[in-house]
Amino acid sequence: MIAGFISAIINFGHEIIAQPQRVDFGDIAMSFFSVKIREKVFWFAILSDVSDPRYATINFLKKFVKEAEDLLLEISAVEGFTILSKDVEENLNGITEKIIKRSTRLLPEIRSDDKKVLPFSILTTLIAGMFIDVLFYSIYSSIPSSAVPLLTTALLAEYGLIGLIAGWLSCRRIAGGITAFIVSLLIPLMFIPDIIQIVIIASSLGVWSAIIGALIGSFFNTRTLTVLRYH
């Protein structure tokens, strides 16, 4: 039944879109890809968590095909037949496990969920942001008060860097934006007693940092696999 279903999907994909994309079954997604290896076309069906971005699945497949190319050609040496020995199967399983580890984000148990990663990303980004603020303080001191464009550029660079770190550490779009905004608000609180100045920073530089954090978080989220919730 499964083989017949996959064959129907593949045939349908050839006729409609040249290559099937992805079918979601609740918490599990089944993705289909065709890859040409030395003039031979291979079809891959990959089961993944539904939260895994398609690009991350494609990235995994590219790495797998690159390392398993010779083994794949070996088991398909005879047209129409698949010759899979125990040793070859073990080697393919070993390659699969290795590529999955390399393609999965660090600390996947917390960096696969916005709520779980927020405390971690806020704390680590705040620590990094304090060092960044100290570094940029010397830059601000060397800029004349009349050089408004230079000062603005330095401020945008500092809070943009905070957003970049927040997005990279959280590896999530929403968490990256929230983390960047909160840290951009907390850092001035440590050095600026004037509430009005803090409100100005939060409403301008904080939003700028949050946008960067969300964009960077979204980027890294689509490049790495999440934690598997179902086994």
Secondary structure as UniProt FT lines:
FT   HELIX           2..16
FT   STRAND          22..25
FT   TURN            26..27
FT   STRAND          28..37
FT   TURN            38..39
FT   STRAND          40..49
FT   TURN            50..51
FT   HELIX           54..75
FT   TURN            79..80
FT   HELIX           86..103
FT   HELIX           108..111
FT   HELIX           114..142
FT   TURN            145..146
FT   HELIX           148..170
FT   HELIX           173..191
FT   HELIX           195..203
FT   HELIX           205..223
//
